[in-house]
């Protein structure tokens, strides 16, 4: 991941400006303080990285002396890529943990690690929708996600049991018809399931629609009725939160979001206001400055947010994290990476 985040050549040259000693130690203010020695930030490169450094410097010197050849150029490129990759990885506090994780994965020891260390993180959030095409338009054309794939017409005993067994057991315990609880018949194929996956920068959203088999995919009505009350205070209620760029005007973003959705006929997309309103007319007439709740004290200092319903009535949140709260989340992420790395040793 770090190799993808940084330009290898730029990082390589930056590290070569450091004072590389004969024993493989590197002195540079840009290196993290793995070991303190003589008041300078120092760490010892493992043999493979140290050798890569020396080879790269030797090849660079040969090039500087005019000894260029196709073979030399090829060797230089290989060494620069491999050596820089090693250096970049070592510049991360989690390098040792990442190396251990890779080794345990190869040896099969990952299966003995704590459950959290066996995860890669959150893969996606799923949202069951009433109108697939409408929801897809919102998350791609309005919010800018990109389609990964779509699949559909799922039916049969295996998928039915995978998704719905717990609800069927509950229906039997309550002695009610499962259909009355909104349980579709995927087993017999009376209903079908369609899905579409949408990629955002750091997360995937999956849209799901359960429909009767005779309804067209995408635009047909859903099998179950939508919930009437979508207050976020109900237990089990969930929401999707989108992260707004640091340099974006939050108030203006919310205004433009509502205008774009209204243009598309998505009338349910309505953002709350931070001032008290009692009617829809008052909500629309509220000043643009009331589109954002900016928190300026406490642990959430720097956090801005607003709640908004999506086109399917789903609960959405838009946030911006600046100042102290941004650092809080960044520090927590770094600590999490170290923790997960240590658990697989």
FENGI-V922495 format. One record per residue. N is the residue number from 0. RES is the residue in three letters. PHI is phi in whole degrees, -180 to 180 (none if undefined). PSI is psi in whole degrees, -180 to 180 (999 if undefined). NEAR is the number of other ideal C-beta (glycine too) atoms within 12 Angstrom. Layout:
{{N | RES | PHI | PSI | NEAR} {N | RES | PHI | PSI | NEAR}}
This chain:
{{0 | UNK | none | -42 | 15} {1 | UNK | -65 | -33 | 22} {2 | UNK | -65 | -36 | 22} {3 | UNK | -70 | -30 | 9} {4 | UNK | -79 | -25 | 13} {5 | UNK | -119 | 153 | 21} {6 | UNK | -78 | 118 | 16} {7 | UNK | -59 | -45 | 26} {8 | UNK | -64 | -40 | 22} {9 | UNK | -65 | -44 | 17} {10 | UNK | -66 | -41 | 30} {11 | UNK | -57 | -47 | 33} {12 | UNK | -67 | -37 | 20} {13 | UNK | -63 | -42 | 21} {14 | UNK | -73 | -30 | 35} {15 | UNK | -69 | -18 | 26} {16 | UNK | -73 | -14 | 17} {17 | UNK | -71 | 163 | 26} {18 | UNK | -85 | 96 | 19} {19 | UNK | -89 | 118 | 27} {20 | UNK | -90 | 171 | 20} {21 | UNK | -66 | -29 | 12} {22 | UNK | -87 | 8 | 16} {23 | UNK | 94 | 2 | 23} {24 | UNK | -82 | 151 | 25} {25 | UNK | -125 | 129 | 36} {26 | UNK | -107 | 122 | 26} {27 | UNK | -168 | 137 | 25} {28 | UNK | -65 | -15 | 16} {29 | UNK | -84 | -11 | 22} {30 | UNK | -87 | 145 | 32} {31 | UNK | -70 | 157 | 19} {32 | UNK | -86 | 81 | 18} {33 | UNK | -72 | -45 | 23} {34 | UNK | -133 | 135 | 16} {35 | UNK | -91 | 130 | 13} {36 | UNK | -152 | 127 | 17} {37 | UNK | 56 | 30 | 11} {38 | UNK | 76 | 4 | 9} {39 | UNK | -114 | 157 | 20} {40 | UNK | -77 | 119 | 21} {41 | UNK | -140 | 149 | 25} {42 | UNK | -149 | 156 | 32} {43 | UNK | -97 | 125 | 20} {44 | UNK | -74 | 138 | 33} {45 | UNK | -60 | 164 | 22} {46 | UNK | -55 | -42 | 13} {47 | UNK | -65 | -39 | 20} {48 | UNK | -73 | -40 | 32} {49 | UNK | -63 | -43 | 25} {50 | UNK | -64 | -39 | 18} {51 | UNK | -62 | -41 | 33} {52 | UNK | -60 | -48 | 35} {53 | UNK | -65 | -41 | 24} {54 | UNK | -63 | -42 | 23} {55 | UNK | -64 | -41 | 34} {56 | UNK | -66 | -38 | 26} {57 | UNK | -65 | -45 | 20} {58 | UNK | -66 | -40 | 30} {59 | UNK | -61 | -41 | 26} {60 | UNK | -65 | -41 | 16} {61 | UNK | -60 | -39 | 20} {62 | UNK | -67 | -42 | 20} {63 | UNK | -64 | -31 | 13} {64 | UNK | -82 | 4 | 11} {65 | UNK | 90 | 6 | 9} {66 | UNK | -88 | 70 | 16} {67 | UNK | -100 | 143 | 16} {68 | UNK | -159 | 159 | 13} {69 | UNK | -56 | -41 | 9} {70 | UNK | -65 | -42 | 13} {71 | UNK | -65 | -41 | 22} {72 | UNK | -63 | -42 | 17} {73 | UNK | -64 | -45 | 14} {74 | UNK | -62 | -41 | 24} {75 | UNK | -59 | -44 | 29} {76 | UNK | -64 | -44 | 21} {77 | UNK | -63 | -47 | 18} {78 | UNK | -65 | -41 | 31} {79 | UNK | -61 | -43 | 32} {80 | UNK | -68 | -49 | 22} {81 | UNK | -67 | -48 | 25} {82 | UNK | -64 | -42 | 39} {83 | UNK | -65 | -38 | 32} {84 | UNK | -61 | -42 | 29} {85 | UNK | -65 | -43 | 33} {86 | UNK | -66 | -45 | 42} {87 | UNK | -61 | -43 | 32} {88 | UNK | -63 | -40 | 30} {89 | UNK | -69 | -23 | 32} {90 | UNK | -72 | -12 | 32} {91 | UNK | -91 | 135 | 28} {92 | UNK | -60 | -18 | 22} {93 | UNK | -100 | 15 | 30} {94 | UNK | -60 | -47 | 29} {95 | UNK | -62 | -42 | 22} {96 | UNK | -65 | -40 | 26} {97 | UNK | -65 | -39 | 27} {98 | UNK | -64 | -44 | 22} {99 | UNK | -62 | -41 | 23} {100 | UNK | -61 | -42 | 27} {101 | UNK | -64 | -40 | 19} {102 | UNK | -67 | -43 | 17} {103 | UNK | -68 | -32 | 23} {104 | UNK | -64 | -43 | 19} {105 | UNK | -65 | -36 | 12} {106 | UNK | -85 | -8 | 14} {107 | UNK | 89 | 0 | 12} {108 | UNK | -71 | -14 | 19} {109 | UNK | -54 | -34 | 24} {110 | UNK | -69 | -12 | 13} {111 | UNK | -99 | -4 | 15} {112 | UNK | -76 | 163 | 23} {113 | UNK | -56 | 155 | 16} {114 | UNK | -56 | -42 | 12} {115 | UNK | -62 | -32 | 16} {116 | UNK | -76 | -9 | 26} {117 | UNK | -93 | -2 | 19} {118 | UNK | -96 | 158 | 15} {119 | UNK | -106 | 0 | 13} {120 | UNK | 117 | -165 | 16} {121 | UNK | -83 | 127 | 13} {122 | UNK | -88 | -44 | 15} {123 | UNK | -162 | 165 | 24} {124 | UNK | -111 | 136 | 26} {125 | UNK | -105 | 142 | 24} {126 | UNK | -136 | 118 | 32} {127 | UNK | -83 | 128 | 31} {128 | UNK | -119 | 161 | 39} {129 | UNK | -87 | -38 | 30} {130 | UNK | -129 | 107 | 31} {131 | UNK | -63 | -47 | 37} {132 | UNK | -62 | -40 | 29} {133 | UNK | -66 | -46 | 33} {134 | UNK | -64 | -41 | 42} {135 | UNK | -63 | -41 | 35} {136 | UNK | -61 | -42 | 31} {137 | UNK | -64 | -50 | 38} {138 | UNK | -76 | -20 | 39} {139 | UNK | -101 | -58 | 25} {140 | UNK | -77 | -34 | 21} {141 | UNK | -86 | -52 | 30} {142 | UNK | -93 | -6 | 33} {143 | UNK | 87 | 13 | 19} {144 | UNK | -71 | 164 | 29} {145 | UNK | -121 | 141 | 18} {146 | UNK | -70 | 133 | 22} {147 | UNK | -90 | -53 | 22} {148 | UNK | -168 | 165 | 16} {149 | UNK | -136 | 147 | 23} {150 | UNK | -146 | 165 | 19} {151 | UNK | -174 | -174 | 25} {152 | UNK | 63 | 29 | 22} {153 | UNK | -68 | 134 | 28} {154 | UNK | -160 | 172 | 25} {155 | UNK | 111 | 166 | 20} {156 | UNK | -65 | -41 | 17} {157 | UNK | -64 | -49 | 13} {158 | UNK | -69 | -35 | 26} {159 | UNK | -61 | -50 | 26} {160 | UNK | -65 | -38 | 16} {161 | UNK | -61 | -42 | 16} {162 | UNK | -94 | -27 | 26} {163 | UNK | -127 | 2 | 30} {164 | UNK | -56 | -45 | 19} {165 | UNK | -62 | -36 | 15} {166 | UNK | -72 | -34 | 26} {167 | UNK | -68 | -41 | 26} {168 | UNK | -62 | -43 | 14} {169 | UNK | -63 | -41 | 17} {170 | UNK | -61 | -41 | 19} {171 | UNK | -65 | -42 | 15} {172 | UNK | -64 | -37 | 12} {173 | UNK | -86 | -6 | 14} {174 | UNK | 57 | 49 | 10} {175 | UNK | -128 | 160 | 15} {176 | UNK | -70 | 130 | 14} {177 | UNK | -59 | -33 | 28} {178 | UNK | -61 | -34 | 21} {179 | UNK | -67 | -19 | 14} {180 | UNK | -97 | 9 | 21} {181 | UNK | 79 | 25 | 23} {182 | UNK | -94 | 113 | 29} {183 | UNK | -74 | 160 | 34} {184 | UNK | -99 | 79 | 29} {185 | UNK | -77 | -28 | 33} {186 | UNK | -58 | -49 | 24} {187 | UNK | -88 | -7 | 16} {188 | UNK | 84 | 9 | 20} {189 | UNK | -64 | -36 | 22} {190 | UNK | -117 | 160 | 34} {191 | UNK | -132 | 160 | 34} {192 | UNK | -121 | 131 | 39} {193 | UNK | -118 | 146 | 38} {194 | UNK | -136 | 151 | 34} {195 | UNK | -140 | 135 | 35} {196 | UNK | -107 | 135 | 28} {197 | UNK | -125 | 129 | 35} {198 | UNK | -97 | 128 | 21} {199 | UNK | -111 | 179 | 23} {200 | UNK | -56 | -41 | 15} {201 | UNK | -129 | 10 | 16} {202 | UNK | -160 | 159 | 22} {203 | UNK | -113 | 139 | 26} {204 | UNK | -112 | 132 | 39} {205 | UNK | -108 | 125 | 33} {206 | UNK | -96 | 133 | 43} {207 | UNK | -125 | 140 | 36} {208 | UNK | -135 | 124 | 41} {209 | UNK | -96 | 127 | 39} {210 | UNK | -139 | 160 | 36} {211 | UNK | -68 | 149 | 24} {212 | UNK | -60 | -29 | 23} {213 | UNK | -89 | 3 | 13} {214 | UNK | -93 | 143 | 24} {215 | UNK | -67 | 145 | 18} {216 | UNK | -68 | 134 | 27} {217 | UNK | 96 | -51 | 26} {218 | UNK | -112 | -10 | 19} {219 | UNK | -73 | 160 | 24} {220 | UNK | -67 | 154 | 23} {221 | UNK | -77 | 161 | 33} {222 | UNK | -67 | -46 | 29} {223 | UNK | -104 | 152 | 25} {224 | UNK | -72 | 147 | 15} {225 | UNK | -70 | 154 | 25} {226 | UNK | -69 | 138 | 18} {227 | UNK | -75 | -39 | 8} {228 | UNK | -111 | 123 | 11} {229 | UNK | -121 | 36 | 23} {230 | UNK | -63 | 134 | 15} {231 | UNK | -67 | -8 | 21} {232 | UNK | -79 | -15 | 11} {233 | UNK | -68 | 130 | 13} {234 | UNK | -57 | 145 | 7} {235 | UNK | 81 | -9 | 11} {236 | UNK | -68 | 142 | 17} {237 | UNK | -128 | 165 | 17} {238 | UNK | -143 | 159 | 26} {239 | UNK | -105 | 129 | 35} {240 | UNK | -112 | 129 | 26} {241 | UNK | -107 | 140 | 35} {242 | UNK | -99 | 117 | 25} {243 | UNK | -86 | 141 | 29} {244 | UNK | -57 | 150 | 17} {245 | UNK | -59 | -36 | 15} {246 | UNK | -95 | 13 | 10} {247 | UNK | -92 | 139 | 20} {248 | UNK | -74 | 111 | 19} {249 | UNK | -61 | -48 | 33} {250 | UNK | -58 | -43 | 27} {251 | UNK | -67 | -38 | 17} {252 | UNK | -60 | -46 | 29} {253 | UNK | -65 | -41 | 40} {254 | UNK | -61 | -46 | 25} {255 | UNK | -68 | -35 | 23} {256 | UNK | -62 | -47 | 33} {257 | UNK | -64 | -41 | 33} {258 | UNK | -65 | -42 | 20} {259 | UNK | -67 | -41 | 21} {260 | UNK | -68 | -39 | 29} {261 | UNK | -63 | -38 | 19} {262 | UNK | -62 | -30 | 15} {263 | UNK | -92 | 3 | 22} {264 | UNK | 80 | 16 | 15} {265 | UNK | -91 | 76 | 31} {266 | UNK | -71 | -17 | 17} {267 | UNK | -78 | -13 | 28} {268 | UNK | -79 | 94 | 35} {269 | UNK | -132 | 120 | 29} {270 | UNK | -87 | 144 | 36} {271 | UNK | -71 | 169 | 27} {272 | UNK | -120 | 158 | 29} {273 | UNK | -87 | -7 | 24} {274 | UNK | -102 | 157 | 17} {275 | UNK | -76 | 125 | 11} {276 | UNK | -130 | 151 | 18} {277 | UNK | -118 | -9 | 11} {278 | UNK | -138 | 164 | 11} {279 | UNK | -63 | -35 | 15} {280 | UNK | -63 | -42 | 9} {281 | UNK | -67 | -37 | 14} {282 | UNK | -62 | -45 | 23} {283 | UNK | -68 | -30 | 20} {284 | UNK | -86 | -6 | 14} {285 | UNK | -63 | 147 | 27} {286 | UNK | -64 | 152 | 17} {287 | UNK | -61 | -27 | 23} {288 | UNK | -65 | -15 | 17} {289 | UNK | -91 | 10 | 24} {290 | UNK | -81 | -8 | 35} {291 | UNK | -134 | 134 | 34} {292 | UNK | -98 | 105 | 26} {293 | UNK | -99 | 119 | 25} {294 | UNK | -93 | 128 | 22} {295 | UNK | -123 | 12 | 16} {296 | UNK | -149 | 167 | 12} {297 | UNK | 74 | -167 | 12} {298 | UNK | -67 | -21 | 16} {299 | UNK | -95 | 15 | 22} {300 | UNK | -57 | 122 | 18} {301 | UNK | 104 | -5 | 24} {302 | UNK | -89 | 129 | 31} {303 | UNK | -120 | 142 | 32} {304 | UNK | -155 | 162 | 30} {305 | UNK | -155 | 147 | 36} {306 | UNK | -100 | 149 | 30} {307 | UNK | -156 | 142 | 39} {308 | UNK | -86 | 142 | 30} {309 | UNK | -86 | -179 | 39} {310 | UNK | -66 | -21 | 36} {311 | UNK | -97 | 8 | 32} {312 | UNK | 84 | 4 | 32} {313 | UNK | -71 | 152 | 36} {314 | UNK | -84 | 124 | 32} {315 | UNK | -118 | 156 | 38} {316 | UNK | -135 | 143 | 27} {317 | UNK | -122 | 132 | 36} {318 | UNK | -135 | 160 | 33} {319 | UNK | -137 | 133 | 33} {320 | UNK | -121 | 111 | 30} {321 | UNK | -126 | 171 | 28} {322 | UNK | 61 | -141 | 22} {323 | UNK | -58 | -40 | 19} {324 | UNK | -68 | -31 | 25} {325 | UNK | -64 | -42 | 21} {326 | UNK | -65 | -37 | 17} {327 | UNK | -59 | -46 | 20} {328 | UNK | -69 | -39 | 22} {329 | UNK | -64 | -42 | 17} {330 | UNK | -65 | -39 | 14} {331 | UNK | -65 | -38 | 16} {332 | UNK | -66 | -44 | 18} {333 | UNK | -63 | -42 | 19} {334 | UNK | -64 | -37 | 16} {335 | UNK | -64 | -42 | 20} {336 | UNK | -62 | -40 | 26} {337 | UNK | -67 | -40 | 22} {338 | UNK | -63 | -49 | 19} {339 | UNK | -63 | -40 | 27} {340 | UNK | -63 | -40 | 27} {341 | UNK | -70 | -24 | 22} {342 | UNK | -74 | -17 | 24} {343 | UNK | -104 | 8 | 33} {344 | UNK | -76 | 999 | 23}}
